[in-house]
Amino acid sequence: MSTTAIILIVVAAVVGIACGFFVGQAYRKKVAEAAIGSANQEAARILNQALTTAEQKKKEAILEAKDEIHKQRSEIDKELRERRSEVQRQEKRIIQKEESIDKKVEALEKKEEILAQKLKTADEKLEEIDSIKRSQFEMLEKISGLSKEQAKAQLLSDLEETLEHEKAVRVLDYKERTKDEADELAREIITTAIQRCAADHAAEATVSVVALPNDEMKGRIIGREGRNIRAIETITGVDLIIDDTPEAITISCFDPVRREIARMTLERLIQDGRIHPARIEETVEKCKREVEQTIKQTGERAVLDAGVTGIHPELIKLLGRLKYRTSYGQNVLNHSLEVSFIAGLIAEEVGADVKLAKRAGLLHDIGKSIDHEYDGTHVQLGVEFAKKYRENEGVIHAIQAHHGDVEAKTLEACIVQAADAISAARPGARRENIENYIKRLEKLEEIATSFEGVDSSFAIQAGREIRIMVKPEAVSDDKMVLIAHDVVKKIEEELEYPGQIKVHVVRESRAIDYAK
């Protein structure tokens, strides 16, 4: 190939490249211009959209502001209306008060007018009375022939003689009254001294102490969450006091039989070591049977000591129960034996029937063993049971007459009456406060058990609480509340007591089965 051809080819290539460059440059410019135009259009579109959105939000903001303003205006209007209403009520109340005050003022003015009229009438009547009085004095002076001063002197003279007599009577009366008050004060001082000397006996009448081998035993008696001590108190009806006293538990109960059963139960449980609710129930039942046997043996020993024969076995049991009864702080069984001995000695001295007197003296208070279980006084109950078990008519009459309910018609009845008074009147024999206390607790239990569905009741915490066990099949949970309310109402109506009494109604359901 020639050089010229090569040059032409090179020139042609250069020209083609230049043309391609310019053509590409023009194309790129055109594409760029198209892109710029599209971007401008997009920018204009976005700007228009933003303006539209801003306009909408502006309108929405304006609407929200208007709503808020309207809402606040409504609240303000409501508050203004309420304040106007309150102001109107206050104004109405003030107007009513003013009217009431005006009416009262008018009533007072009328009363003042009436009072002024009455005062005027009274003044007129006083003037009339003074006038009548003067005329009467003048008439009296004419009739008596004495002047006012002479009549006054004579009246004072007569009055002086009368006052002298009355003064003498009053001095004598004051002397007698002072003597009686001095005697009463002396008796009170002596009685107080006797009661202070007998304080230990009064404490024994309501409290027993059980010794423990160690203080750890207290925790076992209390049991997990107190279930053991609750079981003992619920079943026996006593109050267990576990305090800081080392190696000792105090049993408190007004009923000596319950207290004795609880004491025996605790001692057995401590000795055995197995303390749980089932074991507690079993031990309590055994101790109850033993106490009943002790009551029987005590009655037989009392009959033997008194030298009386032929008494019915049921009366002997009632005599044994008197060991656990007190009268004004005096043990009734010891009192009955003492009356029997004194009556026998008196009968022997006066030539009466010694055996009859001793028998009547032993049985005269037999009703006290059951007077908390039956209606009637211990005299009525004693007569009833003596008749039931075919006692001698002379004994029955002595029981009936020993408190003067009927006139004593036999010498033996008079002797028993005197022996009873001698035994009760000896220094330190009785104390009234503890007897009243026990009777109040017995009355408290009697009120609780009088309601239908009640199984048993126990007065605890020195009479500040009554625990009532109801039959679960007869009393529902709702009825428990009604029973508690009715018991409280009846206690308030029938008893006088210091402080308050807690009524605690317990309903317990049990399911028992045996594995064979």
C-alpha positions as CSV (number, residue, x, y, z in Angstrom):
1,M,0.0,0.0,0.0
2,S,1.3,3.4,-0.9
3,T,2.1,6.1,1.6
4,T,-0.6,8.3,0.2
5,A,-3.2,5.7,0.8
6,I,-2.1,5.3,4.3
7,I,-2.2,9.0,5.0
8,L,-5.7,9.1,3.5
9,I,-6.8,6.3,5.7
10,V,-5.3,8.0,8.8
11,V,-6.9,11.3,7.8
12,A,-10.2,9.6,7.3
13,A,-9.9,7.9,10.6
14,V,-9.1,11.1,12.4
15,V,-12.0,12.8,10.7
16,G,-14.3,10.0,11.7
17,I,-13.1,10.1,15.2
18,A,-13.6,13.9,15.3
19,C,-17.1,13.5,13.8
20,G,-18.0,10.8,16.3
21,F,-16.7,12.9,19.2
22,F,-18.8,15.9,18.1
23,V,-21.8,13.8,17.4
24,G,-21.5,12.1,20.9
25,Q,-20.9,15.5,22.5
26,A,-24.1,16.7,20.9
27,Y,-26.0,13.6,22.0
28,R,-24.8,13.9,25.5
29,K,-25.7,17.6,25.6
30,K,-29.2,16.7,24.4
31,V,-29.6,14.0,27.0
32,A,-28.3,16.3,29.7
33,E,-30.7,19.0,28.6
34,A,-33.5,16.5,28.7
35,A,-32.5,15.3,32.2
36,I,-32.3,18.9,33.4
37,G,-35.7,19.6,32.0
38,S,-37.1,16.5,33.7
39,A,-35.5,17.5,37.0
40,N,-36.9,21.0,36.7
41,Q,-40.3,19.6,36.1
42,E,-39.9,17.2,39.1
43,A,-38.7,20.1,41.3
44,A,-41.7,22.2,40.2
45,R,-44.0,19.3,41.0
46,I,-42.4,18.7,44.4
47,L,-42.6,22.4,45.1
48,N,-46.2,22.5,44.1
49,Q,-47.0,19.5,46.2
50,A,-45.1,21.0,49.2
51,L,-47.1,24.2,48.9
52,T,-50.3,22.2,48.7
53,T,-49.4,20.1,51.8
54,A,-48.3,23.2,53.7
55,E,-51.6,24.9,52.8
56,Q,-53.5,21.9,54.0
57,K,-51.6,21.7,57.3
58,K,-52.1,25.4,57.7
59,K,-55.8,24.9,57.4
60,E,-55.8,21.9,59.7
61,A,-53.8,23.9,62.3
62,I,-56.2,26.7,62.0
63,L,-59.1,24.3,62.5
64,E,-57.5,22.6,65.5
65,A,-56.8,26.0,67.0
66,K,-60.4,27.0,66.5
67,D,-61.6,23.7,68.1
68,E,-59.3,24.2,71.0
69,I,-60.5,27.7,71.4
70,H,-64.1,26.5,71.2
71,K,-63.4,23.8,73.8
72,Q,-61.7,26.2,76.2
73,R,-64.6,28.6,75.7
74,S,-67.1,25.8,76.4
75,E,-65.2,24.9,79.6
76,I,-65.0,28.5,80.7
77,D,-68.7,28.9,80.0
78,K,-69.5,25.7,82.0
79,E,-67.4,26.9,84.9
80,L,-69.0,30.3,84.8
81,R,-72.5,28.6,84.8
82,E,-71.5,26.4,87.8
83,R,-70.1,29.4,89.6
84,R,-73.3,31.4,88.8
85,S,-75.3,28.4,90.0
86,E,-73.3,28.1,93.2
87,V,-73.6,31.9,93.8
88,Q,-77.4,31.6,93.3
89,R,-77.5,28.7,95.8
90,Q,-75.5,30.7,98.3
91,E,-77.7,33.7,97.7
92,K,-80.8,31.5,98.1
93,R,-79.4,30.0,101.3
94,I,-78.6,33.5,102.7
95,I,-82.0,34.7,101.8
96,Q,-83.6,31.7,103.6
97,K,-81.4,32.3,106.6
98,E,-82.4,35.9,106.6
99,E,-86.0,34.9,106.4
100,S,-85.5,32.4,109.3
101,I,-83.7,35.1,111.3
102,D,-86.5,37.5,110.6
103,K,-89.1,35.0,111.7
104,K,-87.2,34.3,114.9
105,V,-86.8,38.0,115.6
106,E,-90.6,38.4,115.1
107,A,-91.2,35.5,117.5
108,L,-88.8,37.0,120.1
109,E,-90.6,40.3,119.8
110,K,-93.9,38.6,120.3
111,K,-92.5,36.7,123.3
112,E,-91.1,40.0,124.7
113,E,-94.5,41.6,124.4
114,I,-96.2,38.6,126.1
115,L,-93.5,38.6,128.8
116,A,-93.9,42.3,129.4
117,Q,-97.7,41.8,129.6
118,K,-97.2,39.0,132.1
119,L,-94.7,41.1,134.2
120,K,-97.2,43.9,134.2
121,T,-99.9,41.5,135.4
122,A,-97.6,40.1,138.0
123,D,-96.8,43.5,139.4
124,E,-100.4,44.3,139.6
125,K,-101.0,41.0,141.5
126,L,-98.1,41.7,143.8
127,E,-99.6,45.1,144.7
128,E,-102.9,43.4,145.3
129,I,-101.3,40.8,147.5
130,D,-99.4,43.5,149.5
131,S,-102.6,45.3,150.0
132,I,-104.4,42.1,151.2
133,K,-101.4,41.3,153.4
134,R,-101.5,44.7,155.1
135,S,-105.2,44.4,155.7
136,Q,-104.8,40.9,157.2
137,F,-102.0,42.1,159.5
138,E,-104.2,44.9,160.7
139,M,-107.0,42.4,161.3
140,L,-104.7,40.0,163.1
141,E,-103.4,42.7,165.4
142,K,-107.0,43.7,166.3
143,I,-108.1,40.0,166.9
144,S,-105.0,39.0,168.9
145,G,-104.5,42.3,170.7
146,L,-100.8,42.1,170.0
147,S,-98.7,44.4,167.9
148,K,-96.4,43.2,165.2
149,E,-93.3,43.3,167.3
150,Q,-95.0,41.5,170.2
151,A,-96.3,38.7,167.9
152,K,-92.8,38.4,166.4
153,A,-91.2,38.0,169.9
154,Q,-93.8,35.4,170.9
155,L,-93.3,33.5,167.7
156,L,-89.5,33.5,168.1
157,S,-89.9,32.2,171.6
158,D,-92.1,29.3,170.5
159,L,-89.8,28.6,167.6
160,E,-86.7,28.5,169.9
161,E,-88.4,25.8,172.1
162,T,-89.2,23.8,169.0
163,L,-85.7,24.1,167.6
164,E,-84.2,23.1,170.9
165,H,-86.2,19.8,170.7
166,E,-85.4,19.2,167.1
167,K,-81.8,20.0,167.7
168,A,-81.7,17.3,170.4
169,V,-83.4,14.8,168.2
170,R,-80.9,15.5,165.4
171,V,-77.9,15.3,167.6
172,L,-79.1,11.9,168.8
173,D,-79.8,10.8,165.2
174,Y,-76.3,12.0,164.2
175,K,-74.8,10.1,167.0
176,E,-76.6,6.9,166.1
177,R,-75.7,7.3,162.4
178,T,-72.1,8.0,163.2
179,K,-72.0,4.9,165.4
180,D,-73.5,2.8,162.5
181,E,-71.1,4.2,160.0
182,A,-68.2,3.5,162.3
183,D,-69.3,-0.1,162.8
184,E,-69.8,-0.5,159.0
185,L,-66.3,1.0,158.4
186,A,-64.8,-1.4,161.0
187,R,-66.5,-4.4,159.3
188,E,-65.3,-3.2,155.9
189,I,-61.7,-2.9,157.2
190,I,-61.9,-6.4,158.8
191,T,-63.4,-7.9,155.7
192,T,-60.7,-6.3,153.5
193,A,-58.0,-7.7,155.7
194,I,-59.6,-11.2,155.5
195,Q,-59.9,-11.0,151.8
196,R,-56.2,-9.9,151.5
197,C,-55.2,-12.8,153.6
198,A,-57.3,-15.2,151.5
199,A,-55.9,-13.9,148.1
200,D,-54.0,-17.1,147.4
201,H,-57.1,-19.2,147.8
202,A,-59.0,-16.9,145.3
203,A,-56.1,-17.4,142.8
204,E,-56.3,-21.1,143.2
205,A,-60.0,-21.0,142.3
206,T,-59.4,-19.8,138.8
207,V,-55.8,-20.7,137.8
208,S,-53.6,-23.8,137.6
209,V,-49.9,-24.1,136.8
210,V,-48.4,-27.0,134.8
211,A,-44.6,-27.5,135.2
212,L,-42.6,-28.2,132.0
213,P,-39.4,-30.2,131.7
214,N,-37.9,-27.4,129.6
215,D,-38.9,-24.2,127.7
216,E,-38.7,-26.1,124.3
217,M,-41.9,-27.9,125.3
218,K,-43.7,-24.6,125.1
219,G,-43.1,-24.5,121.3
220,R,-44.3,-28.1,120.9
221,I,-47.5,-27.3,122.9
222,I,-48.2,-24.3,120.7
223,G,-47.6,-26.4,117.6
224,R,-47.2,-25.3,114.0
225,E,-49.0,-22.0,113.5
226,G,-50.6,-22.6,116.9
227,R,-52.8,-25.6,115.9
228,N,-52.0,-27.6,119.1
229,I,-52.8,-24.8,121.6
230,R,-56.0,-23.9,119.6
231,A,-57.1,-27.6,119.7
232,I,-56.5,-27.8,123.5
233,E,-58.4,-24.5,124.2
234,T,-61.2,-25.4,121.8
235,I,-61.8,-28.9,123.2
236,T,-61.4,-28.2,126.9
237,G,-62.8,-24.6,127.0
238,V,-59.8,-23.2,129.0
239,D,-57.4,-20.4,128.3
240,L,-53.7,-21.4,128.1
241,I,-51.3,-18.5,129.2
242,I,-47.8,-19.0,127.8
243,D,-45.6,-16.2,128.9
244,D,-42.0,-15.6,130.1
245,T,-42.4,-17.7,133.2
246,P,-39.6,-20.3,132.9
247,E,-40.7,-24.0,132.5
248,A,-44.4,-23.3,133.3
249,I,-47.8,-22.9,131.6
250,T,-50.7,-21.3,133.3
251,I,-54.2,-22.7,132.8
252,S,-57.0,-20.2,133.4
253,C,-60.7,-21.1,133.6
254,F,-63.6,-20.3,136.0
255,D,-64.8,-24.0,135.8
256,P,-62.6,-26.2,138.0
257,V,-63.7,-29.3,136.2
258,R,-62.5,-28.0,132.8
259,R,-59.3,-26.7,134.4
260,E,-58.6,-30.1,136.0
261,I,-59.2,-31.9,132.7
262,A,-56.9,-29.5,130.9
263,R,-54.2,-29.9,133.5
264,M,-54.3,-33.7,133.4
265,T,-54.3,-33.5,129.5
266,L,-51.3,-31.3,129.4
267,E,-49.4,-33.4,131.9
268,R,-50.2,-36.6,130.0
269,L,-49.2,-35.0,126.6
270,I,-45.9,-33.7,128.1
271,Q,-45.1,-37.2,129.6
272,D,-46.1,-39.0,126.3
273,G,-44.3,-36.5,124.0
274,R,-46.7,-37.0,121.1
275,I,-48.6,-33.7,120.8
276,H,-50.9,-33.2,117.8
277,P,-54.7,-32.5,117.5
278,A,-55.8,-36.2,117.2
279,R,-53.7,-37.2,120.2
280,I,-55.1,-34.2,122.1
281,E,-58.7,-35.2,121.5
282,E,-57.9,-38.8,122.6
283,T,-56.2,-37.7,125.8
284,V,-58.9,-35.2,126.7
285,E,-61.6,-38.0,126.4
286,K,-59.5,-40.2,128.7
287,C,-59.0,-37.4,131.2
288,K,-62.8,-36.7,131.2
289,R,-63.5,-40.3,132.1
290,E,-60.9,-40.2,134.9
291,V,-62.3,-37.0,136.3
292,E,-65.8,-38.6,136.3
293,Q,-64.4,-41.5,138.2
294,T,-62.7,-39.2,140.7
295,I,-66.0,-37.3,141.2
296,K,-67.7,-40.6,142.0
297,Q,-64.9,-41.6,144.5
298,T,-65.0,-38.1,146.1
299,G,-68.7,-38.4,146.7
300,E,-68.3,-41.9,148.2
301,R,-65.6,-40.6,150.5
302,A,-67.7,-37.6,151.6
303,V,-70.6,-39.8,152.5
304,L,-68.2,-42.1,154.5
305,D,-66.6,-39.1,156.2
306,A,-70.0,-37.7,157.2
307,G,-71.1,-41.1,158.5
308,V,-74.3,-41.1,156.4
309,T,-75.6,-44.2,154.8
310,G,-78.3,-45.2,152.2
311,I,-77.8,-42.3,149.8
312,H,-78.7,-43.0,146.2
313,P,-75.7,-43.4,143.9
314,E,-76.8,-40.5,141.6
315,L,-76.9,-38.2,144.7
316,I,-73.4,-39.5,145.6
317,K,-72.2,-38.4,142.1
318,L,-73.7,-35.0,142.6
319,L,-71.9,-34.7,146.0
320,G,-68.6,-35.5,144.2
321,R,-69.2,-32.8,141.7
322,L,-69.4,-30.3,144.6
323,K,-65.7,-30.7,145.0
324,Y,-65.4,-28.6,141.8
325,R,-67.9,-25.9,142.9
326,T,-67.4,-22.9,145.0
327,S,-69.9,-20.5,146.7
328,Y,-68.5,-17.1,147.4
329,G,-65.0,-18.5,147.1
330,Q,-65.8,-21.4,149.6
331,N,-65.5,-25.0,148.4
332,V,-69.1,-26.3,148.4
333,L,-68.2,-30.0,149.3
334,N,-66.1,-28.9,152.3
335,H,-68.9,-26.5,153.3
336,S,-71.5,-29.3,153.1
337,L,-69.3,-31.6,155.2
338,E,-68.8,-28.8,157.7
339,V,-72.5,-28.1,157.9
340,S,-73.2,-31.8,158.4
341,F,-70.7,-32.0,161.3
342,I,-72.0,-28.8,162.9
343,A,-75.6,-29.9,162.5
344,G,-74.8,-33.3,164.1
345,L,-73.2,-31.6,167.1
346,I,-76.0,-29.2,167.6
347,A,-78.7,-31.9,167.2
348,E,-76.9,-34.0,169.8
349,E,-76.8,-31.1,172.2
350,V,-80.5,-30.2,171.9
351,G,-81.8,-33.8,171.7
352,A,-82.8,-33.8,168.0
353,D,-82.4,-36.5,165.4
354,V,-78.6,-36.6,164.8
355,K,-78.7,-38.8,161.7
356,L,-81.4,-36.7,160.0
357,A,-79.6,-33.5,160.8
358,K,-76.2,-34.8,159.5
359,R,-77.9,-36.2,156.3
360,A,-79.8,-32.9,155.6
361,G,-76.6,-30.9,156.3
362,L,-74.6,-33.0,153.8
363,L,-77.3,-32.7,151.1
364,H,-78.5,-29.1,151.7
365,D,-76.5,-27.6,148.8
366,I,-76.7,-30.6,146.5
367,G,-78.5,-28.3,143.9
368,K,-75.3,-26.3,143.4
369,S,-73.7,-29.2,141.5
370,I,-76.2,-28.7,138.7
371,D,-77.5,-25.2,139.0
372,H,-75.5,-24.1,136.0
373,E,-77.1,-26.8,133.8
374,Y,-80.8,-26.5,134.8
375,D,-83.2,-23.6,135.3
376,G,-84.0,-22.7,138.9
377,T,-82.2,-21.9,142.1
378,H,-80.0,-24.4,143.8
379,V,-82.7,-24.8,146.5
380,Q,-85.4,-25.7,143.9
381,L,-83.0,-28.1,142.1
382,G,-81.9,-29.7,145.4
383,V,-85.5,-30.3,146.4
384,E,-86.4,-31.6,143.0
385,F,-83.5,-34.1,142.9
386,A,-84.0,-35.2,146.5
387,K,-87.6,-36.0,145.7
388,K,-86.5,-37.8,142.5
389,Y,-84.2,-40.1,144.4
390,R,-86.7,-40.7,147.2
391,E,-85.0,-38.9,150.1
392,N,-86.6,-38.5,153.5
393,E,-89.3,-35.8,153.8
394,G,-87.4,-34.3,156.7
395,V,-84.3,-33.9,154.5
396,I,-86.3,-32.4,151.7
397,H,-87.9,-29.9,154.0
398,A,-84.5,-28.9,155.5
399,I,-83.1,-28.4,151.9
400,Q,-86.1,-26.2,151.1
401,A,-85.9,-24.2,154.2
402,H,-82.1,-23.7,154.7
403,H,-82.2,-20.2,153.0
404,G,-85.6,-19.2,154.4
405,D,-87.5,-19.8,151.2
406,V,-90.1,-21.5,153.3
407,E,-90.7,-21.5,157.1
408,A,-88.7,-24.1,158.9
409,K,-91.2,-26.4,160.6
410,T,-88.9,-29.0,162.1
411,L,-86.1,-28.7,164.6
412,E,-83.7,-30.4,162.2
413,A,-84.5,-27.8,159.5
414,C,-83.7,-25.0,162.0
415,I,-80.5,-26.7,163.0
416,V,-79.4,-27.1,159.3
417,Q,-80.2,-23.4,158.8
418,A,-78.1,-22.4,161.7
419,A,-75.2,-24.7,160.8
420,D,-75.2,-23.3,157.2
421,A,-75.0,-19.7,158.6
422,I,-72.2,-20.7,161.0
423,S,-70.1,-22.3,158.3
424,A,-70.6,-19.4,155.9
425,A,-70.0,-16.7,158.5
426,R,-66.7,-17.9,159.9
427,P,-63.8,-15.5,159.1
428,G,-62.2,-16.1,155.7
429,A,-64.8,-18.7,154.6
430,R,-66.3,-16.8,151.7
431,R,-65.6,-14.0,149.2
432,E,-68.4,-12.5,147.2
433,N,-66.5,-11.1,144.2
434,I,-65.2,-14.5,142.8
435,E,-68.7,-16.0,143.1
436,N,-70.3,-13.1,141.2
437,Y,-67.5,-13.5,138.6
438,I,-68.1,-17.2,138.1
439,K,-71.9,-16.7,137.9
440,R,-71.4,-14.1,135.2
441,L,-69.2,-16.5,133.2
442,E,-71.8,-19.3,133.6
443,K,-74.5,-16.9,132.5
444,L,-72.4,-15.9,129.5
445,E,-72.1,-19.6,128.4
446,E,-75.8,-20.2,129.1
447,I,-76.7,-17.3,126.7
448,A,-74.5,-18.7,124.0
449,T,-75.8,-22.3,124.2
450,S,-79.4,-21.1,124.2
451,F,-79.3,-20.6,120.4
452,E,-80.3,-23.3,117.9
453,G,-77.4,-25.0,116.2
454,V,-74.9,-24.3,118.9
455,D,-73.0,-27.4,120.0
456,S,-70.9,-26.0,122.9
457,S,-69.6,-22.7,124.2
458,F,-66.6,-21.7,126.4
459,A,-66.1,-18.4,128.3
460,I,-62.4,-17.6,128.1
461,Q,-60.0,-14.6,128.7
462,A,-61.6,-13.9,132.1
463,G,-65.0,-13.4,130.5
464,R,-63.7,-11.0,127.8
465,E,-64.3,-13.7,125.1
466,I,-66.9,-16.3,124.4
467,R,-66.0,-19.1,122.0
468,I,-69.0,-20.8,120.4
469,M,-68.8,-24.1,118.5
470,V,-71.7,-24.6,116.1
471,K,-72.9,-27.7,114.3
472,P,-71.7,-27.5,110.7
473,E,-74.7,-29.5,109.4
474,A,-77.2,-27.1,111.0
475,V,-75.4,-23.7,110.7
476,S,-74.1,-22.3,107.4
477,D,-71.4,-19.7,107.1
478,D,-74.0,-17.0,106.5
479,K,-76.0,-18.0,109.6
480,M,-72.8,-17.9,111.7
481,V,-72.8,-14.1,111.3
482,L,-76.4,-13.9,112.4
483,I,-75.8,-16.1,115.4
484,A,-72.8,-13.9,116.5
485,H,-75.0,-10.8,116.1
486,D,-77.9,-12.3,118.1
487,V,-75.6,-13.5,120.9
488,V,-74.0,-10.0,121.2
489,K,-77.5,-8.4,121.4
490,K,-78.7,-10.8,124.0
491,I,-75.5,-10.4,126.1
492,E,-75.9,-6.6,126.0
493,E,-79.5,-6.9,127.1
494,E,-79.1,-9.5,129.9
495,L,-75.6,-9.0,131.4
496,E,-73.7,-6.2,133.1
497,Y,-69.9,-6.4,132.5
498,P,-66.9,-4.1,132.3
499,G,-65.3,-3.3,128.9
500,Q,-66.3,-5.4,126.0
501,I,-66.9,-9.1,125.2
502,K,-65.6,-10.7,122.0
503,V,-68.0,-13.3,120.5
504,H,-66.1,-15.9,118.5
505,V,-68.2,-18.3,116.5
506,V,-66.4,-21.4,115.1
507,R,-67.7,-23.7,112.4
508,E,-65.6,-26.8,111.6
509,S,-66.3,-29.6,109.1
510,R,-64.5,-32.9,109.5
511,A,-64.3,-36.0,107.2
512,I,-63.3,-39.2,109.0
513,D,-62.5,-42.5,107.4
514,Y,-60.6,-45.7,108.4
515,A,-58.0,-47.6,106.4
516,K,-58.6,-51.3,106.8
